[in-house]
Amino acid sequence: MTTKPALSEVRFLTVAEVAKVMRVSKMTVYRLVHSGELPAVRVGRSFRVPETAVNEYLEQAYVEAM
């Protein structure tokens, strides 16, 4: 069983930072957030995505080329 880190230890990324890491457009990140595929926290009018959520999403979406 893994324990969740304290919120003060979680690194949050902006939509632009997530888009840069994933090499997609900001609109793609917004679509992932709104569809629920990528969890995010709303801060005012913007979103923040936990870095661990981005890593988990990429690990699950990873397809090994044959």
C-alpha positions in Angstrom: 0.0 0.0 0.0 1.4 3.4 -1.0 0.7 6.5 1.0 -0.1 9.7 -0.7 2.3 12.6 -0.2 1.2 15.6 1.8 -0.3 18.4 -0.4 2.6 20.6 0.6 4.9 18.1 -1.1 3.0 17.8 -4.3 4.4 19.7 -7.3 1.7 21.3 -9.4 2.2 22.2 -13.0 0.4 24.7 -15.1 -1.5 23.7 -18.3 1.4 25.2 -20.3 4.0 23.2 -18.4 2.0 20.0 -18.9 1.6 20.7 -22.6 5.4 21.2 -22.9 6.2 18.0 -21.0 3.7 16.0 -23.1 4.6 17.9 -26.3 1.0 18.6 -27.1 -1.1 21.8 -27.3 -2.6 23.5 -24.3 -6.0 22.7 -25.8 -5.2 19.0 -25.7 -4.4 19.3 -22.0 -7.6 21.2 -21.3 -9.5 18.4 -23.1 -7.8 15.8 -20.9 -8.7 17.8 -17.8 -12.3 18.4 -18.7 -12.8 14.7 -19.7 -11.4 13.6 -16.4 -8.5 11.7 -17.9 -6.1 14.0 -16.2 -6.9 15.1 -12.7 -6.5 18.8 -11.9 -7.2 21.4 -9.2 -8.9 24.6 -10.2 -7.2 27.7 -8.8 -9.3 30.8 -9.7 -9.8 30.6 -13.4 -6.8 28.3 -14.1 -6.0 24.7 -13.5 -3.0 23.0 -11.8 -2.1 19.4 -12.5 -0.2 17.3 -10.1 3.1 16.2 -11.6 2.5 12.7 -10.5 -0.8 12.6 -12.4 1.1 13.6 -15.6 3.6 10.9 -15.0 0.9 8.3 -14.3 -1.0 9.3 -17.4 2.0 9.0 -19.6 3.0 5.6 -18.2 -0.5 4.3 -18.8 -0.7 5.7 -22.3 2.8 4.4 -23.3 2.7 2.0 -26.2 5.8 0.1 -27.0 6.6 0.1 -30.8 7.1 -3.3 -32.3 
